[in-house]
Amino acid sequence: MNWNYIIHIGIISASLLLAALIRARVRFFQRFLIPAPILGGIFMLVFYNFVAPKWGLNNEYLGELVYHLLNISFISMMLRVTGKRKDGKKARRMLGENTTAVMTQYGLQCMFGLLATALLIAVYDKHLFPAIGFTLPLGFELGPGQAFSIGKVWEDMGFVGGSSVGLTMAAIGFLVGSFGGVILINQGIKRGWIGKEYLEKIGKKSVRTGFFSRIESERPIGSFLSTDGESLDTFSYHIALTMFTYLISWGVLTGLSALLGLIGPMGEDLAESLWGINFIFSALCAIGVKLLMKLFKVETTIDNRTCNRISGLAVDLTVASSLGAISLVVVQGYWFPILVLILVGVGITCFILPWYCSRLFDDHAFYRTLVIFGTGTGTLPTGLALLRVVDPEFETPVATDYLVSVGLVFVLAIPILLSVNLPAFSVTRNKPGLFWLSVGISAIYVLGSFISYIILAGKKAFAQPGKIFYKEK
């Protein structure tokens, strides 16, 4: 009997439980709001690099788990049924502002990550794999799942340890988001970017410890039942719906790969690349399933909060597993390029991002900046976690407005996601021009976002240029 999966899942679970206990008891982790999955992932990083090999265990399974959990998290998010939003000038403007803020991060991280790589190749190591520049936006802007899955594809193209480098960037992005986010919040309080009345909210016990009150009546509702348990449990129903959608996604990609294989070697390379961005196809299949359910008027069986729980489970396991999947032996060979890319990423997210976001948004500017900062360094849960510190009940429209923009951002980001393999192809096909083509595509995103920023920010676009955060007098 094969116990391999159970052993690894048990190790992940033990790490998460230990991390949650430490977060609840140690003030240092409470002060900086370090999420339990990150702490648990650090335990796993140490275990799988120094202890597990002596027991005959390796972390290869974790990488596969990260890949699948990423796709599952996208499916569970896209299956949620959203109500019709009231149309209006303000709603359209807010959609434009959020989209501009996020797409600016995509463009800046991609372009400067690639330019930094070009500089490293010129002065440091001419054999450096050019796609390493894309690990910055993959790890910071997208997250560990995408960084691993695409990095894994690059390994087959000659990037030794590409998946570990991607996971390392994602892990450091989470740390920048956690520590940097708390510093940003404290600066916001100190400099009057948010009201002092929010000090009381930040000090709430549940925010610090990670656990709600023992009194059941004070605990928030996590999900609602949409099926009668006598027939099928609600959670079972949603898990089945999610995994069936994932099966459809696998079928679509399998069929598409077979068709592309008929073209020849070029088609086979493209098919292999598409498996690296399976999360896009998973999300599109989820949208298709949801539309089909609406057509047959059974979308009411979907409970959004249950979908949130599935997404939360997938994200927590992804974060912890992605850290455990990092191979320190491989990563140490890239320490200098990783350091350079991290400094570039920190400069973009910690200084440029607050500057333009504070001038872009019309209302709740600091709150909206927190969400963009969290998603620009970690994942959507990171952004929402930072927002929850100052807006625990989501009383402001910030979270809802951002989630509304996710769909448009997703569509607009597809071209740049499809271009991530161009630097790799510049090596495998011996066409250096493909690398600069990817730089050009990133530059188009930066230019488009800059134009959109000027239009939306208006007179505030370059107001108080010397201040990192704009505040109306």
C-alpha positions in Angstrom: 0.0 0.0 0.0 1.4 3.4 -1.0 1.4 5.8 2.0 3.5 8.5 0.1 0.7 11.0 -0.4 -0.6 10.6 3.1 2.8 11.1 4.7 3.5 14.3 2.7 0.0 15.7 3.4 0.5 14.8 7.1 3.8 16.7 7.2 2.1 19.8 5.6 -0.8 19.6 8.1 1.6 19.3 11.1 3.5 22.3 9.8 0.4 24.4 9.5 -0.9 23.4 12.9 2.5 24.2 14.6 2.6 27.5 12.7 -0.9 28.5 13.8 -0.1 27.7 17.4 3.1 29.8 17.3 1.3 32.7 15.6 -1.3 32.6 18.4 1.4 32.7 21.1 4.4 34.6 19.9 4.1 38.4 19.8 6.7 38.9 17.1 4.7 37.0 14.5 1.5 38.7 15.7 3.1 42.2 15.4 4.2 41.6 11.8 1.0 39.6 11.0 3.0 36.7 9.4 0.5 34.3 8.0 0.6 30.8 9.4 1.1 29.2 5.9 4.3 31.2 5.4 5.6 30.2 8.9 4.6 26.6 8.2 6.3 26.7 4.8 9.6 27.8 6.5 9.4 24.8 8.8 8.9 22.6 5.7 11.8 24.3 3.9 14.1 23.3 6.7 12.6 19.8 7.0 12.7 18.9 3.3 16.2 20.2 2.8 18.0 18.9 5.9 15.8 16.2 7.6 13.7 14.5 4.9 16.6 13.2 2.7 17.9 11.2 5.7 14.5 9.6 5.9 14.3 8.8 2.2 11.8 11.6 1.5 12.1 14.3 -1.2 10.1 17.4 -2.0 9.2 16.6 -5.6 5.6 15.8 -4.7 5.2 19.3 -3.2 5.9 20.9 -6.6 3.2 18.8 -8.2 0.8 19.7 -5.4 1.5 23.4 -5.9 0.8 23.1 -9.6 -2.6 21.4 -9.1 -3.7 23.5 -6.1 -3.1 26.7 -8.1 -5.5 25.5 -10.8 -8.1 24.4 -8.2 -7.9 27.8 -6.5 -8.6 29.6 -9.7 -11.6 27.3 -10.5 -13.1 27.8 -7.0 -12.8 31.6 -7.3 -14.3 31.7 -10.8 -17.2 29.4 -10.0 -18.6 32.0 -7.6 -21.8 33.7 -8.7 -21.6 37.4 -8.5 -24.6 39.7 -8.5 -25.3 42.4 -11.1 -23.4 45.5 -10.3 -25.2 48.8 -10.7 -24.0 50.6 -13.8 -22.8 54.1 -13.4 -20.0 56.5 -14.1 -18.4 56.0 -10.6 -18.5 52.2 -10.9 -16.8 52.4 -14.4 -14.2 54.8 -13.1 -13.4 52.6 -10.1 -13.0 49.6 -12.4 -10.6 51.6 -14.6 -8.6 52.8 -11.5 -8.2 49.3 -10.1 -7.3 47.8 -13.5 -4.8 50.6 -14.2 -3.1 50.1 -10.8 -2.7 46.3 -11.3 -1.7 46.4 -14.9 1.0 49.0 -14.0 2.5 46.5 -11.7 2.5 43.8 -14.4 4.2 46.1 -16.8 6.8 47.5 -14.5 7.8 44.1 -12.9 8.0 42.4 -16.3 9.9 45.2 -18.1 12.4 46.0 -15.3 12.9 42.3 -14.4 13.9 41.6 -18.0 16.1 44.7 -18.3 17.9 43.7 -15.1 18.4 40.3 -16.6 19.9 41.8 -19.7 22.3 43.8 -17.6 23.2 40.7 -15.6 23.9 38.7 -18.8 26.1 41.6 -20.1 28.2 42.2 -17.0 27.8 39.1 -14.7 27.1 35.8 -16.5 26.6 35.5 -20.2 25.2 32.0 -19.7 22.4 33.2 -17.4 19.0 31.9 -18.6 17.2 35.0 -19.9 13.8 33.9 -18.6 14.9 34.4 -15.0 13.8 38.0 -15.3 10.2 36.8 -15.6 10.4 35.1 -12.2 10.0 38.5 -10.6 6.4 39.1 -11.9 5.6 35.4 -11.6 6.7 35.2 -8.0 5.6 38.7 -6.8 2.6 39.6 -8.9 1.1 36.1 -9.6 2.2 33.7 -6.9 3.9 30.4 -6.2 1.7 28.2 -8.3 2.3 30.1 -11.5 6.0 30.6 -10.7 6.4 26.8 -10.2 4.4 25.6 -13.2 6.0 28.0 -15.7 9.5 27.5 -14.1 9.0 23.8 -14.5 8.4 24.2 -18.2 11.6 26.3 -18.4 13.6 23.5 -16.8 12.9 21.4 -19.9 14.2 24.3 -22.0 17.5 24.5 -20.2 16.8 26.6 -17.1 18.3 24.4 -14.4 16.3 24.8 -11.2 13.8 27.2 -12.8 10.9 26.0 -10.6 13.0 26.5 -7.4 14.0 30.0 -8.4 10.4 30.8 -9.1 9.2 29.5 -5.8 12.0 31.4 -4.0 10.9 34.7 -5.6 7.3 33.9 -4.6 8.3 33.1 -1.0 10.3 36.4 -0.7 7.4 38.2 -2.2 5.2 36.9 0.6 7.7 38.1 3.1 7.9 41.6 1.5 4.1 41.7 1.5 3.8 40.7 5.2 6.6 42.8 6.7 6.3 45.7 4.1 2.5 45.7 4.6 2.7 46.1 8.3 5.3 48.9 7.9 3.1 50.6 5.4 0.1 50.4 7.8 2.2 51.8 10.7 3.4 54.6 8.4 -0.2 55.3 7.4 -1.2 55.7 11.1 1.9 57.8 11.9 1.6 60.1 9.0 -2.2 60.4 9.0 -2.9 58.5 5.8 -5.6 56.7 7.8 -7.5 57.7 10.9 -6.2 56.9 14.4 -9.5 55.3 15.2 -8.3 52.2 13.3 -5.6 51.6 15.9 -8.3 49.8 17.9 -9.2 47.6 14.9 -5.6 46.7 14.4 -5.3 45.7 18.0 -8.1 43.2 17.8 -7.1 39.8 19.3 -8.3 37.7 16.3 -6.2 39.8 13.9 -3.1 39.2 16.0 -3.5 35.6 17.1 -5.3 34.3 14.0 -8.2 32.7 16.0 -11.6 34.0 16.8 -13.3 34.1 20.1 -14.3 30.9 22.0 -17.9 32.3 22.1 -19.7 30.8 19.1 -22.1 33.7 18.7 -19.1 36.0 18.1 -17.7 33.9 15.3 -18.4 35.0 11.7 -20.3 32.7 9.3 -18.0 30.8 6.9 -20.5 29.2 4.5 -24.1 28.3 3.9 -25.7 25.0 3.0 -27.0 24.7 -0.5 -27.7 20.9 -0.4 -29.5 18.7 2.0 -26.9 16.5 3.7 -29.2 13.5 3.6 -28.5 13.4 -0.2 -25.1 15.0 -0.6 -23.1 17.2 1.8 -22.7 20.8 0.5 -18.9 20.7 0.8 -18.8 17.4 -1.1 -21.0 19.0 -3.8 -18.7 21.9 -4.2 -15.5 19.8 -4.2 -17.1 17.6 -6.9 -18.1 20.6 -9.0 -14.5 22.0 -8.7 -12.8 18.8 -9.5 -15.1 18.0 -12.4 -14.3 21.4 -13.8 -10.6 20.6 -13.4 -11.2 17.4 -15.4 -12.8 19.4 -18.2 -9.7 21.7 -18.2 -7.4 18.7 -18.5 -9.5 17.4 -21.4 -9.4 20.8 -23.2 -5.6 21.1 -22.9 -5.1 17.4 -23.8 -7.1 17.9 -27.0 -5.5 21.2 -27.8 -2.0 19.7 -27.3 -2.9 16.8 -29.7 -4.0 19.3 -32.3 -0.9 21.4 -31.9 1.3 18.3 -32.1 0.1 17.9 -35.7 1.9 21.1 -36.7 5.3 19.7 -35.8 8.1 20.6 -33.2 6.9 24.2 -33.0 3.4 23.1 -32.1 4.7 20.6 -29.5 6.8 23.4 -27.9 3.7 25.6 -27.8 1.6 22.8 -26.3 4.1 22.2 -23.6 4.1 25.9 -22.8 0.3 26.0 -22.5 0.5 23.4 -19.7 2.5 25.9 -17.7 -0.4 28.4 -17.8 -3.1 25.8 -17.1 -4.6 28.1 -14.6 -5.9 30.3 -17.4 -7.7 27.3 -19.0 -8.9 26.2 -15.6 -10.4 29.7 -15.0 -12.0 29.8 -18.5 -13.5 26.3 -18.0 -14.9 27.4 -14.6 -16.6 30.4 -16.3 -18.0 28.1 -18.9 -19.4 25.7 -16.3 -20.9 28.6 -14.4 -22.6 30.0 -17.6 -23.9 26.5 -18.4 -25.4 26.2 -14.9 -27.0 29.6 -15.3 -28.5 28.5 -18.6 -30.2 25.5 -16.8 -31.0 27.8 -13.8 -29.1 25.7 -11.2 -26.4 28.3 -10.3 -28.3 28.8 -7.0 -26.7 25.5 -5.8 -23.4 27.3 -5.7 -22.6 28.9 -2.4 -19.9 31.6 -2.8 -18.7 31.2 0.8 -18.1 27.5 0.4 -16.1 28.3 -2.8 -14.1 30.8 -0.7 -13.3 28.0 1.8 -12.1 25.8 -1.0 -10.0 28.6 -2.4 -8.7 29.4 1.0 -7.7 25.8 1.6 -5.9 25.6 -1.8 -4.1 28.9 -1.2 -2.9 28.0 2.3 -1.6 24.6 1.1 0.0 26.3 -2.0 1.9 28.8 0.1 3.2 26.2 2.6 4.0 23.7 -0.1 5.7 26.2 -2.3 8.2 27.0 0.4 8.8 23.4 1.2 9.4 22.7 -2.5 12.4 25.0 -2.7 15.7 23.3 -3.2 18.4 25.4 -1.4 21.2 23.6 -3.2 19.8 24.8 -6.6 18.9 28.3 -5.4 22.4 29.1 -4.0 23.8 29.0 -7.5 21.5 32.0 -8.5 21.9 34.0 -5.3 23.2 37.2 -7.0 20.6 37.4 -9.8 17.8 36.6 -7.3 19.1 39.4 -5.0 19.2 41.9 -7.9 15.6 41.0 -9.0 14.4 41.2 -5.4 15.8 44.8 -5.1 14.1 45.7 -8.3 10.8 44.2 -7.0 11.0 46.0 -3.7 11.7 49.3 -5.4 8.7 48.9 -7.6 6.2 47.7 -5.0 7.4 49.6 -1.9 8.1 53.0 -3.4 6.6 53.4 -6.9 3.3 51.6 -6.1 2.3 53.8 -3.1 3.3 56.9 -5.1 1.0 56.4 -8.1 -1.8 54.6 -6.2 -2.3 57.5 -3.8 -2.7 59.8 -6.7 -4.8 57.5 -8.8 -7.7 56.6 -6.5 -10.4 59.1 -5.6 -11.6 57.6 -2.3 -10.2 55.2 0.3 -6.8 55.6 -1.4 -4.7 54.1 1.4 -7.0 51.1 1.7 -6.9 50.5 -2.0 -3.2 50.9 -2.0 -2.9 48.2 0.6 -4.8 45.7 -1.5 -2.7 46.5 -4.6 0.5 46.2 -2.6 -0.6 42.8 -1.1 -1.5 41.4 -4.5 1.7 42.9 -6.1 3.9 41.1 -3.7 1.9 38.0 -2.8 -1.5 36.8 -3.9 -5.1 38.1 -3.6 -5.4 36.6 0.0 -2.3 38.7 1.0 -4.0 41.9 -0.2 -7.2 41.1 1.5 -5.4 40.1 4.7 -3.7 43.6 4.8 -7.0 45.3 4.1 -8.6 43.3 6.9 -6.2 44.8 9.4 -7.7 48.3 8.9 -11.1 47.2 7.7 -11.9 43.9 9.5 -15.6 43.8 8.5 -15.0 45.0 4.9 -17.2 48.0 5.6 -15.7 49.9 2.8 -16.3 49.0 -0.9 -12.6 48.4 -1.4 -12.6 44.6 -1.5 -15.7 44.4 -3.6 -14.4 46.9 -6.1 -11.1 45.1 -6.5 -12.8 41.7 -7.0 -15.0 43.2 -9.7 -11.8 44.3 -11.6 -10.2 40.8 -11.3 -12.0 39.6 -14.4 -10.9 42.5 -16.6 -7.4 42.3 -15.3 -7.3 38.5 -16.0 -8.3 39.1 -19.7 -5.8 42.0 -20.1 -3.0 40.0 -18.6 -3.4 37.0 -21.0 -1.1 38.5 -23.7 1.7 39.1 -21.3 1.3 35.6 -19.8 1.5 34.1 -23.3 4.8 36.0 -23.8 6.6 34.6 -20.8 8.2 31.9 -22.8 9.7 34.2 -25.4 13.0 34.7 -23.4 13.3 30.9 -23.2 12.6 30.5 -26.9 15.4 33.1 -27.6 17.8 30.4 -26.3 16.2 27.2 -27.5 15.6 28.6 -31.0 18.7 30.8 -31.0 16.7 33.9 -31.8 17.8 36.7 -29.3 15.2 39.0 -30.8 12.5 37.1 -29.0 13.9 38.3 -25.7 13.7 41.9 -26.8 10.2 41.3 -28.2 9.1 40.3 -24.7 10.7 43.5 -23.4 8.7 45.5 -26.0 5.4 43.8 -25.0 6.1 44.7 -21.4 6.9 48.3 -22.4 3.5 48.5 -24.2 1.8 47.6 -21.0 3.8 50.3 -19.1 3.0 52.9 -21.7 -0.7 52.0 -21.8 -1.0 52.0 -18.0 0.9 55.4 -17.9 -1.6 57.0 -20.4 -4.5 55.5 -18.4 -3.0 56.8 -15.2 -2.7 60.4 -16.5 -6.3 60.4 -17.7 -7.8 59.0 -14.5 -5.5 60.9 -12.0 -6.0 64.2 -13.7 -4.5 67.1 -11.8 -3.2 64.8 -9.1 -1.0 62.8 -11.5 2.2 64.6 -10.6 1.0 66.6 -7.5 3.4 66.7 -4.5 6.1 64.7 -6.5 8.5 64.6 -3.5 6.0 62.7 -1.3 5.7 58.9 -1.5 2.0 59.1 -0.5 -0.2 61.9 -1.8 -2.6 63.4 0.7 -4.9 66.3 0.0 -4.4 69.3 2.1 
